[in-house]
Amino acid sequence: MNRQTCLAYLEQAHDVDVVVLGGGINGACLYDRLCRQGYRVVLLDRSDFAAGTSQASGMMVWGGLLYLKNLHLASVWSLSRERDRLLAQQAQWVKPASMRYVCSPGGRAQAFMHCGLWLYWLMGGGRRHTPRAESRFKEQALLQPGLATGSLLYEEAFLEQSDAGFVMRWLAPHQSPSHMALNYCEAQSAVYCAADKRWHMDLHDRLSGRSYQLRAAMVVNCTGIWSDRVNATFGIESPFRHVLSKGVYLGLPRHAEHQNSLFFDMGEHDDVITHVPWGPVALWGPTETAVASVEEGHTVTDDDVDFLLEHYARRYRQPLSRQDIVSVRCGIRPLVVHKDEKTDGVYPLDLSRRQEMVRDPHRPWISCYGGKMTDCMAMAHKVEKMLARSVQATGQKSAPAQVHTKPAELVDFPGLAQPVASATWCVENTMCCTLEDYLRRRTNISQWVHRAGLGKADVHAAAIKKAAFELAQGEQTRADAWFSAYT
């Protein structure tokens, strides 16, 4: 997946079947499906792949347990089925994981929750391990005395590497003159020509400044939280819109006793707060805050951090301060509603996490709304069926992503027990273009090491300078500028 090679392909590929806008999980999974169905397809993202919501999840692939409280039974059934499809079909990428609901005084009654978990297990077709009660567990030693009156263990799934890495695995294998995925490349204009029934698009490579022209029989908007803005830019109307909810996680040092993901009642809105082990850290959160704009949703406030630290202190023996925080993850959930639906004052968790796909009645443009990491394959399947009614595949079928999975060249990074992919390998195989691409999305360095990988008092500065030098392919001046900007 070499970027220069893809740009060379783009110079020759003036006509394609489909352009996919957005390189998050939904766009990436759709891209994989269309490549395997033989469509000539180009995926474009104006930033890096997985640089939005798809890099800020809690790493869990779950069947929608919380939606039982609002009796969204269809959503629970569908998400449970999709979770198990991912476990079966993408076993290299998604692993079963035990989750522990901590029963506490004043929380949901243990017997009631146990019944709910059995219903959840049945709605999942009984495919996961049966839920069971455990009065004693390792993590109990970390909790406030008397907090846990017992626990209930059940099974979900967990991403094997990271959410951004999960996205890259759908994209990386499919690169040819017929299949191209490009980051830092955007559609500056798109005009539909009724005469040849194709979109005429002007593309701009944001790194080189070069322009390209492309014609496509169909455009699919998979830009997630930006989908409403993209539709407005190109004059597309839709019966749906997104309501945005900000979710913040803190990456905290992980205790040796912390083996299973822990779920606690929040005490409000029937919501829960989770503590999820992920490598050397554990993710604590998330918040659930309705926001009016993407910009507001990407801002972590003091109130967000205080809220999470306060809830941590209520449950754990050893409270933490800001200095203990290893990393912060902030993402925005795109929740689909009808464009005229009133949502003021509605708690975001009470809104459905459903998917919606709609085709413009006048032009070949499909807009995708909602969805989760768990049901990415379902969305791809539905969009491909919608697209196939009017667009014929004219390319060569690509093999499934797992067939092309190429082992990474691994190197050590100070402060991490696990080796990571080398910067040079990432440039050559994953279109890694910046230090943030490498430290945040191609590896987990910035999430697992204090101060975005620099370490306390910049003790790892030399290692990051070395990565910058490799990313700049030996141009010292450029590497120094990148390092300065990153710090």
C-alpha positions, 0 to 999 in steps of 0.5 A: 500500500504505497502512496506514490504508487496509488497516486500514479494509478490515479493519474491513469484511472479517469473512470471508476465505478464507485468513489467512497468518501471517508476512510473510517470503519464504514468506508473501509469495510465498504471498500473491502466489499466492493473490491472483492465484488469486482468494482473499480473503486477509489476511497478518499479521505481528506485526513488520515484513515481512521482519524475521526471517530474510528480512532477513539472507541473503547475497543469493544465489539459488543451486541448492544446490551444497554439498548435492552433497557429501552427495548430496542430489541431489533438493535440488540439482536442485529448487533449481537449477530454482527458481533458473532459474524466478526468473531467467526469471519475475522478471527485474526482481528477480533477476539472473544473477551470476558466482561464483568458487571460489578454489582454494587449497593444501590445499583441494579439488583444482581438477580435482575441483572443476571436475568437481563444477561441471560436474555441478552445471551439468548438474543445473541443465539446462545453463541457466547459463553453463558453468563455466570455470577462470581462473588470474588474476583481479582479486581476486587482488591482494587475497589473501595471496600464494600463497593462490590456485592458480587459480579456477573461475568459474560462474553463480548468481543475485543479488537485484537490490535486497535480500532485504527488498526482494525480500519487499516486491515480492511484497506491495506490489501486492496491496491491496484489500478482498479482499487485505490484508497488514498488518505490526505486526498479530497474531492474539491468539486463534484458535478453530475453530468446527466449526459454520460450519467457520471460524476465529474470530480476534481481531486486535490492531494493535500500533501503534494498539492497536485490535482486529479480528475475522476469520473464515477458512476456512483458516490457513497458518502461514508464520512460519518460525523461529517456526512451532513456537511459533505451532503450540503457541500455537494447539494445532496438532500436527505431525510436523515441527519446526525445528532452528535454525542461526545465520548471521552476516555482516559487512558490510565495505568493498568494494574496487574490484577486488572484482567477483565473489562469492568462495568459499573452503574453510573447512577444516572440515566441507567448508563454505565462506566467501563474500565477496559484493559488495553495493553499497558493501559486501561480505558476509563469512560466514556462520557456521553455528552450531546454536542452541537458541532464537530468542533465542540465534540473534539474538545476535551474540557476540564469538566470532562476530565474532572467528571471521569476522575471523580467517578474513578475516585468513587470506586477505587481505593487509590484515586488518580490525578491528572498527572497519572493520566497516560492518554486521552481519547475523544470521539464523536458518536454519529446518531441518526435521526429523522431530519425533523425529529426534535432531540433537545434535552434527550440523553444521547444513549436514549437515541437509537444506534441504528443504521440508515442508508439512503440514495438521492432520488435524482443523482447516483449518490448514497448517504450512510448514517449511524452505525457502529464498529460492530455492524460495519459488515452489515452496512457494507452489505446493504450499501453494496446491494443498493448500489448493485441495482444501478451500477455494474462492476467492471473490474477484477475481483480482489481476494479477501483482506485476510489473504493479503495480510502482510506481517509487519517489521517490528521494532522496540520502543522504550517504555513498551513491552510489546514491539511495534511496526517500524516507521519505514515499514508503515510508510511502505505498506500503510500510507503513513505520512506524518508523525501522528499517523505513526504514533497514534494510528499505525501503532499505539505509542501515543496512547500507551506512553505518557505525553503522546509517546514523548514520555515524562520529561521527554525521555523518549524524544530520541526514539521519536526523532528517529521515527521522524527521520525514517518517515521523512525518508532521510531528510533531516530538515523535514524530520526536525520540523515534524518533530518540533511541530509534534512536540 
